[in-house]
Amino acid sequence: APAEIEEEEIVEAEIFKVVEVMPEFPGGAAKMMEYIQKNMKYPMMARESDIQGRVFVNFVVEPDGSISNVAVLRGIGGGCDEESVQSMPKWNPGKQRGTAVRCAFTVPIIFKLQ
């Protein structure tokens, strides 16, 4: 009889939406907004077309604090959606029962012309 080949199933860790301790940008929300303002460039196409508004970005904060699975939930166009998806420093991960877990997080990024 031919030998049965068992396929190895890759189980990805569950992504939590709500945890006991939510993930946090180092220094809190105010520092995150400061970081976004310093590191984000208003796209020229959006500036010329007078595009303003909120872009909602969703991502997963991994147990090591890194960011993955970045996705724009709601965009405004003009290059703003792509600009808001940028590399961030490591976060303080979310915790469930004292253990760091994968946790989804959504951030609104406001594009406003001065």
N, CA, C and O atoms as a GROMACS GRO file, in nm:
protein
  456
    1ALA      N    1   0.084  -0.119   0.000
    1ALA     CA    2   0.000   0.000   0.000
    1ALA      C    3   0.088   0.125   0.000
    1ALA      O    4   0.189   0.131   0.070
    2PRO      N    5   0.048   0.225  -0.082
    2PRO     CA    6   0.127   0.349  -0.085
    2PRO      C    7   0.121   0.422   0.050
    2PRO      O    8   0.016   0.426   0.115
    3ALA      N    9   0.233   0.479   0.089
    3ALA     CA   10   0.240   0.552   0.215
    3ALA      C   11   0.161   0.682   0.203
    3ALA      O   12   0.169   0.752   0.102
    4GLU      N   13   0.086   0.713   0.307
    4GLU     CA   14   0.010   0.838   0.307
    4GLU      C   15   0.103   0.954   0.343
    4GLU      O   16   0.181   0.946   0.438
    5ILE      N   17   0.092   1.058   0.266
    5ILE     CA   18   0.175   1.176   0.292
    5ILE      C   19   0.088   1.277   0.368
    5ILE      O   20  -0.015   1.322   0.319
    6GLU      N   21   0.132   1.310   0.487
    6GLU     CA   22   0.058   1.409   0.566
    6GLU      C   23   0.106   1.548   0.529
    6GLU      O   24   0.225   1.577   0.532
    7GLU      N   25   0.010   1.633   0.493
    7GLU     CA   26   0.046   1.771   0.463
    7GLU      C   27   0.052   1.848   0.594
    7GLU      O   28  -0.036   1.839   0.679
    8GLU      N   29   0.158   1.924   0.607
    8GLU     CA   30   0.175   2.004   0.728
    8GLU      C   31   0.087   2.127   0.719
    8GLU      O   32   0.095   2.203   0.622
    9GLU      N   33   0.003   2.146   0.819
    9GLU     CA   34  -0.088   2.260   0.819
    9GLU      C   35  -0.022   2.376   0.893
    9GLU      O   36   0.020   2.362   1.008
   10ILE      N   37  -0.015   2.490   0.824
   10ILE     CA   38   0.046   2.609   0.886
   10ILE      C   39  -0.066   2.685   0.957
   10ILE      O   40  -0.159   2.734   0.894
   11VAL      N   41  -0.055   2.693   1.087
   11VAL     CA   42  -0.156   2.763   1.166
   11VAL      C   43  -0.101   2.900   1.204
   11VAL      O   44  -0.002   2.911   1.276
   12GLU      N   45  -0.167   3.003   1.154
   12GLU     CA   46  -0.125   3.138   1.185
   12GLU      C   47  -0.190   3.180   1.316
   12GLU      O   48  -0.307   3.151   1.340
   13ALA      N   49  -0.116   3.248   1.400
   13ALA     CA   50  -0.168   3.292   1.529
   13ALA      C   51  -0.290   3.383   1.509
   13ALA      O   52  -0.294   3.464   1.417
   14GLU      N   53  -0.386   3.366   1.596
   14GLU     CA   54  -0.510   3.444   1.589
   14GLU      C   55  -0.481   3.593   1.601
   14GLU      O   56  -0.394   3.634   1.677
   15ILE      N   57  -0.556   3.673   1.524
   15ILE     CA   58  -0.543   3.819   1.532
   15ILE      C   59  -0.659   3.869   1.617
   15ILE      O   60  -0.775   3.855   1.579
   16PHE      N   61  -0.626   3.927   1.731
   16PHE     CA   62  -0.727   3.979   1.822
   16PHE      C   63  -0.770   4.118   1.779
   16PHE      O   64  -0.690   4.195   1.725
   17LYS      N   65  -0.897   4.151   1.802
   17LYS     CA   66  -0.946   4.287   1.777
   17LYS      C   67  -0.949   4.367   1.907
   17LYS      O   68  -0.925   4.487   1.907
   18VAL      N   69  -0.980   4.298   2.018
   18VAL     CA   70  -0.982   4.361   2.149
   18VAL      C   71  -0.904   4.271   2.245
   18VAL      O   72  -0.926   4.150   2.250
   19VAL      N   73  -0.812   4.331   2.320
   19VAL     CA   74  -0.734   4.257   2.419
   19VAL      C   75  -0.733   4.334   2.550
   19VAL      O   76  -0.773   4.450   2.556
   20GLU      N   77  -0.688   4.267   2.654
   20GLU     CA   78  -0.685   4.330   2.788
   20GLU      C   79  -0.599   4.457   2.786
   20GLU      O   80  -0.639   4.559   2.842
   21VAL      N   81  -0.482   4.450   2.723
   21VAL     CA   82  -0.394   4.566   2.710
   21VAL      C   83  -0.376   4.589   2.560
   21VAL      O   84  -0.310   4.510   2.492
   22MET      N   85  -0.434   4.698   2.509
   22MET     CA   86  -0.426   4.728   2.365
   22MET      C   87  -0.284   4.770   2.326
   22MET      O   88  -0.211   4.825   2.408
   23PRO      N   89  -0.246   4.746   2.200
   23PRO     CA   90  -0.114   4.790   2.154
   23PRO      C   91  -0.104   4.941   2.163
   23PRO      O   92  -0.204   5.012   2.153
   24GLU      N   93   0.018   4.990   2.183
   24GLU     CA   94   0.036   5.134   2.196
   24GLU      C   95   0.165   5.178   2.127
   24GLU      O   96   0.268   5.112   2.137
   25PHE      N   97   0.156   5.290   2.059
   25PHE     CA   98   0.275   5.352   1.999
   25PHE      C   99   0.364   5.395   2.115
   25PHE      O  100   0.312   5.445   2.216
   26PRO      N  101   0.497   5.378   2.104
   26PRO     CA  102   0.584   5.421   2.215
   26PRO      C  103   0.563   5.569   2.249
   26PRO      O  104   0.586   5.655   2.164
   27GLY      N  105   0.521   5.597   2.369
   27GLY     CA  106   0.495   5.735   2.412
   27GLY      C  107   0.348   5.774   2.403
   27GLY      O  108   0.310   5.883   2.446
   28GLY      N  109   0.265   5.686   2.346
   28GLY     CA  110   0.121   5.713   2.342
   28GLY      C  111   0.072   5.775   2.212
   28GLY      O  112   0.149   5.793   2.117
   29ALA      N  113  -0.058   5.808   2.210
   29ALA     CA  114  -0.125   5.859   2.090
   29ALA      C  115  -0.067   5.994   2.046
   29ALA      O  116  -0.053   6.018   1.926
   30ALA      N  117  -0.035   6.082   2.140
   30ALA     CA  118   0.018   6.213   2.105
   30ALA      C  119   0.152   6.199   2.032
   30ALA      O  120   0.176   6.269   1.934
   31LYS      N  121   0.238   6.109   2.078
   31LYS     CA  122   0.367   6.085   2.014
   31LYS      C  123   0.348   6.024   1.875
   31LYS      O  124   0.425   6.053   1.783
   32MET      N  125   0.244   5.939   1.859
   32MET     CA  126   0.216   5.879   1.729
   32MET      C  127   0.177   5.988   1.629
   32MET      O  128   0.226   5.989   1.516
   33MET      N  129   0.088   6.080   1.670
   33MET     CA  130   0.047   6.188   1.581
   33MET      C  131   0.166   6.278   1.545
   33MET      O  132   0.178   6.324   1.432
   34GLU      N  133   0.251   6.301   1.643
   34GLU     CA  134   0.372   6.381   1.620
   34GLU      C  135   0.462   6.310   1.517
   34GLU      O  136   0.515   6.374   1.426
   35TYR      N  137   0.478   6.177   1.533
   35TYR     CA  138   0.560   6.098   1.440
   35TYR      C  139   0.502   6.105   1.299
   35TYR      O  140   0.576   6.124   1.202
   36ILE      N  141   0.369   6.090   1.287
   36ILE     CA  142   0.303   6.093   1.156
   36ILE      C  143   0.322   6.229   1.091
   36ILE      O  144   0.352   6.237   0.972
   37GLN      N  145   0.305   6.338   1.168
   37GLN     CA  146   0.320   6.473   1.112
   37GLN      C  147   0.463   6.497   1.062
   37GLN      O  148   0.483   6.558   0.957
   38LYS      N  149   0.563   6.448   1.138
   38LYS     CA  150   0.703   6.470   1.100
   38LYS      C  151   0.744   6.386   0.979
   38LYS      O  152   0.824   6.431   0.897
   39ASN      N  153   0.689   6.264   0.967
   39ASN     CA  154   0.736   6.171   0.865
   39ASN      C  155   0.648   6.160   0.741
   39ASN      O  156   0.685   6.091   0.646
   40MET      N  157   0.534   6.227   0.739
   40MET     CA  158   0.443   6.217   0.627
   40MET      C  159   0.457   6.341   0.538
   40MET      O  160   0.465   6.454   0.586
   41LYS      N  161   0.461   6.316   0.408
   41LYS     CA  162   0.468   6.426   0.314
   41LYS      C  163   0.335   6.434   0.241
   41LYS      O  164   0.284   6.333   0.192
   42TYR      N  165   0.278   6.554   0.233
   42TYR     CA  166   0.150   6.573   0.164
   42TYR      C  167   0.176   6.554   0.015
   42TYR      O  168   0.254   6.630  -0.042
   43PRO      N  169   0.112   6.457  -0.048
   43PRO     CA  170   0.138   6.432  -0.191
   43PRO      C  171   0.106   6.554  -0.277
   43PRO      O  172   0.005   6.621  -0.256
   44MET      N  173   0.194   6.583  -0.374
   44MET     CA  174   0.179   6.700  -0.460
   44MET      C  175   0.047   6.696  -0.537
   44MET      O  176  -0.019   6.800  -0.552
   45MET      N  177   0.007   6.577  -0.587
   45MET     CA  178  -0.118   6.567  -0.662
   45MET      C  179  -0.237   6.605  -0.574
   45MET      O  180  -0.328   6.673  -0.619
   46ALA      N  181  -0.236   6.561  -0.449
   46ALA     CA  182  -0.344   6.594  -0.355
   46ALA      C  183  -0.343   6.743  -0.323
   46ALA      O  184  -0.449   6.805  -0.312
   47ARG      N  185  -0.225   6.800  -0.308
   47ARG     CA  186  -0.212   6.943  -0.277
   47ARG      C  187  -0.267   7.027  -0.393
   47ARG      O  188  -0.343   7.122  -0.371
   48GLU      N  189  -0.229   6.991  -0.516
   48GLU     CA  190  -0.274   7.066  -0.633
   48GLU      C  191  -0.424   7.051  -0.657
   48GLU      O  192  -0.489   7.143  -0.708
   49SER      N  193  -0.480   6.934  -0.620
   49SER     CA  194  -0.623   6.907  -0.641
   49SER      C  195  -0.707   6.945  -0.520
   49SER      O  196  -0.828   6.922  -0.518
   50ASP      N  197  -0.642   7.003  -0.418
   50ASP     CA  198  -0.710   7.045  -0.295
   50ASP      C  199  -0.784   6.928  -0.228
   50ASP      O  200  -0.898   6.942  -0.182
   51ILE      N  201  -0.717   6.811  -0.225
   51ILE     CA  202  -0.776   6.692  -0.162
   51ILE      C  203  -0.742   6.692  -0.014
   51ILE      O  204  -0.625   6.698   0.024
   52GLN      N  205  -0.845   6.686   0.069
   52GLN     CA  206  -0.828   6.681   0.213
   52GLN      C  207  -0.922   6.573   0.270
   52GLN      O  208  -1.018   6.534   0.204
   53GLY      N  209  -0.892   6.526   0.390
   53GLY     CA  210  -0.981   6.430   0.453
   53GLY      C  211  -0.907   6.332   0.541
   53GLY      O  212  -0.790   6.352   0.574
   54ARG      N  213  -0.977   6.225   0.580
   54ARG     CA  214  -0.921   6.123   0.668
   54ARG      C  215  -0.898   5.994   0.592
   54ARG      O  216  -0.984   5.949   0.516
   55VAL      N  217  -0.781   5.936   0.613
   55VAL     CA  218  -0.750   5.804   0.560
   55VAL      C  219  -0.746   5.710   0.680
   55VAL      O  220  -0.676   5.736   0.778
   56PHE      N  221  -0.821   5.600   0.673
   56PHE     CA  222  -0.822   5.502   0.782
   56PHE      C  223  -0.733   5.386   0.743
   56PHE      O  224  -0.758   5.317   0.644
   57VAL      N  225  -0.627   5.364   0.822
   57VAL     CA  226  -0.530   5.258   0.796
   57VAL      C  227  -0.543   5.152   0.905
   57VAL      O  228  -0.546   5.184   1.024
   58ASN      N  229  -0.551   5.026   0.861
   58ASN     CA  230  -0.559   4.914   0.955
   58ASN      C  231  -0.431   4.832   0.941
   58ASN      O  232  -0.380   4.815   0.830
   59PHE      N  233  -0.380   4.782   1.052
   59PHE     CA  234  -0.261   4.698   1.049
   59PHE      C  235  -0.263   4.605   1.170
   59PHE      O  236  -0.345   4.621   1.260
   60VAL      N  237  -0.171   4.510   1.170
   60VAL     CA  238  -0.159   4.416   1.281
   60VAL      C  239  -0.031   4.448   1.356
   60VAL      O  240   0.076   4.458   1.296
   61VAL      N  241  -0.042   4.465   1.488
   61VAL     CA  242   0.076   4.482   1.572
   61VAL      C  243   0.113   4.341   1.619
   61VAL      O  244   0.038   4.275   1.690
   62GLU      N  245   0.230   4.296   1.577
   62GLU     CA  246   0.277   4.161   1.610
   62GLU      C  247   0.326   4.154   1.755
   62GLU      O  248   0.350   4.258   1.817
   63PRO      N  249   0.342   4.033   1.809
   63PRO     CA  250   0.390   4.019   1.948
   63PRO      C  251   0.526   4.085   1.974
   63PRO      O  252   0.555   4.124   2.086
   64ASP      N  253   0.610   4.098   1.868
   64ASP     CA  254   0.740   4.163   1.886
   64ASP      C  255   0.732   4.315   1.868
   64ASP      O  256   0.833   4.384   1.878
   65GLY      N  257   0.609   4.367   1.840
   65GLY     CA  258   0.590   4.511   1.824
   65GLY      C  259   0.598   4.560   1.681
   65GLY      O  260   0.569   4.677   1.654
   66SER      N  261   0.636   4.472   1.588
   66SER     CA  262   0.645   4.513   1.447
   66SER      C  263   0.505   4.525   1.386
   66SER      O  264   0.407   4.473   1.441
   67ILE      N  265   0.496   4.593   1.273
   67ILE     CA  266   0.370   4.618   1.204
   67ILE      C  267   0.364   4.528   1.080
   67ILE      O  268   0.462   4.514   1.008
   68SER      N  269   0.245   4.467   1.057
   68SER     CA  270   0.227   4.384   0.937
   68SER      C  271   0.084   4.400   0.886
   68SER      O  272   0.002   4.466   0.949
   69ASN      N  273   0.055   4.338   0.773
   69ASN     CA  274  -0.080   4.336   0.714
   69ASN      C  275  -0.141   4.476   0.704
   69ASN      O  276  -0.257   4.495   0.741
   70VAL      N  277  -0.065   4.572   0.655
   70VAL     CA  278  -0.114   4.710   0.644
   70VAL      C  279  -0.214   4.719   0.530
   70VAL      O  280  -0.189   4.672   0.419
   71ALA      N  281  -0.330   4.781   0.558
   71ALA     CA  282  -0.434   4.797   0.456
   71ALA      C  283  -0.508   4.930   0.478
   71ALA      O  284  -0.535   4.970   0.591
   72VAL      N  285  -0.541   4.996   0.368
   72VAL     CA  286  -0.619   5.118   0.376
   72VAL      C  287  -0.766   5.078   0.378
   72VAL      O  288  -0.815   5.018   0.283
   73LEU      N  289  -0.837   5.111   0.487
   73LEU     CA  290  -0.979   5.080   0.498
   73LEU      C  291  -1.063   5.178   0.419
   73LEU      O  292  -1.156   5.141   0.348
   74ARG      N  293  -1.028   5.307   0.434
   74ARG     CA  294  -1.099   5.411   0.360
   74ARG      C  295  -0.999   5.518   0.321
   74ARG      O  296  -0.929   5.573   0.406
   75GLY      N  297  -0.992   5.546   0.192
   75GLY     CA  298  -0.896   5.642   0.143
   75GLY      C  299  -0.963   5.765   0.085
   75GLY      O  300  -1.086   5.772   0.075
   76ILE      N  301  -0.879   5.862   0.046
   76ILE     CA  302  -0.932   5.985  -0.015
   76ILE      C  303  -0.870   6.011  -0.152
   76ILE      O  304  -0.909   6.106  -0.221
   77GLY      N  305  -0.773   5.928  -0.193
   77GLY     CA  306  -0.711   5.942  -0.324
   77GLY      C  307  -0.604   6.048  -0.328
   77GLY      O  308  -0.561   6.100  -0.225
   78GLY      N  309  -0.560   6.080  -0.449
   78GLY     CA  310  -0.459   6.184  -0.468
   78GLY      C  311  -0.321   6.148  -0.417
   78GLY      O  312  -0.236   6.235  -0.400
   79GLY      N  313  -0.297   6.019  -0.392
   79GLY     CA  314  -0.168   5.975  -0.340
   79GLY      C  315  -0.164   5.970  -0.188
   79GLY      O  316  -0.065   5.923  -0.131
   80CYS      N  317  -0.268   6.019  -0.121
   80CYS     CA  318  -0.270   6.022   0.027
   80CYS      C  319  -0.276   5.881   0.086
   80CYS      O  320  -0.215   5.854   0.189
   81ASP      N  321  -0.350   5.792   0.020
   81ASP     CA  322  -0.366   5.656   0.072
   81ASP      C  323  -0.230   5.587   0.080
   81ASP      O  324  -0.199   5.522   0.180
   82GLU      N  325  -0.150   5.600  -0.025
   82GLU     CA  326  -0.019   5.536  -0.028
   82GLU      C  327   0.075   5.600   0.073
   82GLU      O  328   0.156   5.532   0.136
   83GLU      N  329   0.065   5.732   0.089
   83GLU     CA  330   0.154   5.805   0.180
   83GLU      C  331   0.129   5.767   0.325
   83GLU      O  332   0.222   5.764   0.406
   84SER      N  333   0.004   5.737   0.359
   84SER     CA  334  -0.029   5.708   0.498
   84SER      C  335   0.021   5.570   0.541
   84SER      O  336   0.030   5.542   0.661
   85VAL      N  337   0.052   5.485   0.445
   85VAL     CA  338   0.101   5.351   0.476
   85VAL      C  339   0.253   5.359   0.477
   85VAL      O  340   0.319   5.338   0.375
   86GLN      N  341   0.307   5.388   0.593
   86GLN     CA  342   0.450   5.408   0.605
   86GLN      C  343   0.508   5.320   0.715
   86GLN      O  344   0.436   5.260   0.794
   87SER      N  345   0.639   5.313   0.717
   87SER     CA  346   0.703   5.231   0.821
   87SER      C  347   0.702   5.309   0.952
   87SER      O  348   0.733   5.428   0.956
   88MET      N  349   0.667   5.239   1.057
   88MET     CA  350   0.664   5.300   1.191
   88MET      C  351   0.763   5.225   1.279
   88MET      O  352   0.799   5.111   1.250
   89PRO      N  353   0.807   5.289   1.387
   89PRO     CA  354   0.893   5.216   1.481
   89PRO      C  355   0.810   5.107   1.550
   89PRO      O  356   0.688   5.105   1.541
   90LYS      N  357   0.879   5.018   1.619
   90LYS     CA  358   0.808   4.909   1.688
   90LYS      C  359   0.715   4.965   1.795
   90LYS      O  360   0.748   5.061   1.866
   91TRP      N  361   0.598   4.902   1.806
   91TRP     CA  362   0.498   4.940   1.904
   91TRP      C  363   0.514   4.856   2.029
   91TRP      O  364   0.589   4.758   2.030
   92ASN      N  365   0.444   4.897   2.136
   92ASN     CA  366   0.431   4.811   2.254
   92ASN      C  367   0.315   4.718   2.219
   92ASN      O  368   0.203   4.765   2.197
   93PRO      N  369   0.338   4.586   2.214
   93PRO     CA  370   0.234   4.494   2.166
   93PRO      C  371   0.115   4.483   2.260
   93PRO      O  372   0.125   4.513   2.379
   94GLY      N  373   0.002   4.438   2.205
   94GLY     CA  374  -0.116   4.412   2.285
   94GLY      C  375  -0.094   4.287   2.368
   94GLY      O  376  -0.017   4.199   2.329
   95LYS      N  377  -0.161   4.279   2.483
   95LYS     CA  378  -0.142   4.162   2.569
   95LYS      C  379  -0.275   4.104   2.612
   95LYS      O  380  -0.370   4.176   2.643
   96GLN      N  381  -0.279   3.972   2.612
   96GLN     CA  382  -0.396   3.897   2.658
   96GLN      C  383  -0.344   3.798   2.762
   96GLN      O  384  -0.257   3.716   2.732
   97ARG      N  385  -0.398   3.804   2.882
   97ARG     CA  386  -0.355   3.720   2.995
   97ARG      C  387  -0.203   3.726   3.016
   97ARG      O  388  -0.138   3.626   3.044
   98GLY      N  389  -0.149   3.847   3.001
   98GLY     CA  390  -0.007   3.869   3.027
   98GLY      C  391   0.087   3.830   2.914
   98GLY      O  392   0.208   3.848   2.926
   99THR      N  393   0.034   3.777   2.804
   99THR     CA  394   0.116   3.734   2.691
   99THR      C  395   0.095   3.826   2.571
   99THR      O  396  -0.019   3.862   2.539
  100ALA      N  397   0.203   3.863   2.506
  100ALA     CA  398   0.194   3.947   2.386
  100ALA      C  399   0.126   3.867   2.275
  100ALA      O  400   0.162   3.752   2.250
  101VAL      N  401   0.028   3.930   2.209
  101VAL     CA  402  -0.048   3.863   2.102
  101VAL      C  403  -0.057   3.953   1.980
  101VAL      O  404  -0.030   4.073   1.988
  102ARG      N  405  -0.097   3.893   1.866
  102ARG     CA  406  -0.122   3.970   1.744
  102ARG      C  407  -0.252   4.046   1.763
  102ARG      O  408  -0.352   3.988   1.807
  103CYS      N  409  -0.252   4.175   1.732
  103CYS     CA  410  -0.372   4.255   1.754
  103CYS      C  411  -0.391   4.355   1.640
  103CYS      O  412  -0.298   4.426   1.601
  104ALA      N  413  -0.514   4.359   1.586
  104ALA     CA  414  -0.546   4.454   1.480
  104ALA      C  415  -0.564   4.593   1.540
  104ALA      O  416  -0.611   4.608   1.653
  105PHE      N  417  -0.524   4.694   1.464
  105PHE     CA  418  -0.531   4.831   1.512
  105PHE      C  419  -0.564   4.921   1.394
  105PHE      O  420  -0.509   4.902   1.285
  106THR      N  421  -0.652   5.019   1.412
  106THR     CA  422  -0.688   5.112   1.307
  106THR      C  423  -0.652   5.254   1.350
  106THR      O  424  -0.679   5.295   1.462
  107VAL      N  425  -0.590   5.328   1.257
  107VAL     CA  426  -0.548   5.465   1.285
  107VAL      C  427  -0.605   5.558   1.178
  107VAL      O  428  -0.589   5.532   1.059
  108PRO      N  429  -0.674   5.667   1.220
  108PRO     CA  430  -0.717   5.767   1.122
  108PRO      C  431  -0.603   5.868   1.102
  108PRO      O  432  -0.547   5.919   1.199
  109ILE      N  433  -0.571   5.894   0.978
  109ILE     CA  434  -0.467   5.993   0.947
  109ILE      C  435  -0.534   6.108   0.872
  109ILE      O  436  -0.595   6.088   0.767
  110ILE      N  437  -0.522   6.228   0.928
  110ILE     CA  438  -0.593   6.344   0.873
  110ILE      C  439  -0.500   6.421   0.779
  110ILE      O  440  -0.388   6.458   0.816
  111PHE      N  441  -0.549   6.443   0.658
  111PHE     CA  442  -0.477   6.525   0.560
  111PHE      C  443  -0.551   6.658   0.550
  111PHE      O  444  -0.666   6.663   0.506
  112LYS      N  445  -0.483   6.766   0.591
  112LYS     CA  446  -0.548   6.897   0.590
  112LYS      C  447  -0.449   7.000   0.539
  112LYS      O  448  -0.338   7.011   0.590
  113LEU      N  449  -0.490   7.074   0.438
  113LEU     CA  450  -0.404   7.179   0.383
  113LEU      C  451  -0.409   7.302   0.472
  113LEU      O  452  -0.515   7.339   0.523
  114GLN      N  453  -0.295   7.364   0.490
  114GLN     CA  454  -0.287   7.483   0.575
  114GLN      C  455  -0.325   7.607   0.496
  114GLN      O  456  -0.324   7.717   0.551
   0.00000   0.00000   0.00000
